[in-house]
């Protein structure tokens, strides 16, 4: 199984609810799921999202 990763960073001025809403949007419309979330000492949220890569296979 292969995964595609995407890293997103949110400043500390974004509320927890706003970050959750934005991540839910990406999950519903892009097929992303949460892989890792880190909150740095400066308050920035670094989020790593992942989704499966589905390869098309010829059947003829």
URCORKA-V446286 format. One record per residue. N is the residue number from 0. RES is the residue in three letters. PSI is psi in radians with two decimals (* if undefined). NEAR is the number of other ideal C-beta (glycine too) atoms within 12 Angstrom. D_FIRST is the distance of its C-alpha to the first C-alpha in Angstrom with 2 decimals. Layout:
BEGIN
n-><N;N>
res-><RES;RES>
psi-><PSI;PSI>
near-><NEAR;NEAR>
d_first-><D_FIRST;D_FIRST>
END
This chain:
BEGIN
n-><0;1;2;3;4;5;6;7;8;9;10;11;12;13;14;15;16;17;18;19;20;21;22;23;24;25;26;27;28;29;30;31;32;33;34;35;36;37;38;39;40;41;42;43;44;45;46;47;48;49;50;51;52;53;54;55;56;57;58;59>
res-><UNK;UNK;UNK;UNK;UNK;UNK;UNK;UNK;UNK;UNK;UNK;UNK;UNK;UNK;UNK;UNK;UNK;UNK;UNK;UNK;UNK;UNK;UNK;UNK;UNK;UNK;UNK;UNK;UNK;UNK;UNK;UNK;UNK;UNK;UNK;UNK;UNK;UNK;UNK;UNK;UNK;UNK;UNK;UNK;UNK;UNK;UNK;UNK;UNK;UNK;UNK;UNK;UNK;UNK;UNK;UNK;UNK;UNK;UNK;UNK>
psi-><2.34;2.55;2.58;2.37;2.61;2.30;2.28;2.44;2.32;2.33;2.87;-0.26;-0.27;2.29;2.86;-0.71;-0.68;-0.75;-0.76;-0.74;-0.75;-0.69;-0.62;-0.69;-0.83;-0.64;-0.77;-0.67;-0.32;-0.14;0.31;2.65;2.74;2.23;-0.79;2.50;2.18;2.36;2.04;2.97;-0.37;-0.02;-0.06;2.45;2.14;2.02;2.32;2.13;2.71;2.73;2.67;2.48;2.08;2.01;2.33;2.36;2.28;2.43;0.27;*>
near-><9;10;16;19;18;22;18;27;21;27;16;17;12;20;14;16;11;16;26;18;15;24;27;17;16;22;21;12;11;18;17;25;22;23;21;16;21;18;18;14;8;13;17;19;27;23;28;21;27;23;21;16;12;11;9;6;6;5;4;3>
d_first-><0.00;3.79;6.77;10.34;13.15;16.78;19.74;22.80;26.15;28.90;32.49;34.40;36.55;33.82;34.37;31.80;32.13;31.66;28.43;27.12;28.24;26.58;23.19;23.56;24.34;21.16;19.12;21.08;21.31;18.19;15.48;15.16;15.06;16.82;15.18;18.50;22.15;24.91;28.56;30.50;34.15;35.15;33.69;30.90;27.62;24.54;21.50;17.88;15.81;12.12;10.41;7.25;7.56;8.42;9.80;13.13;14.07;17.80;19.55;23.04>
END
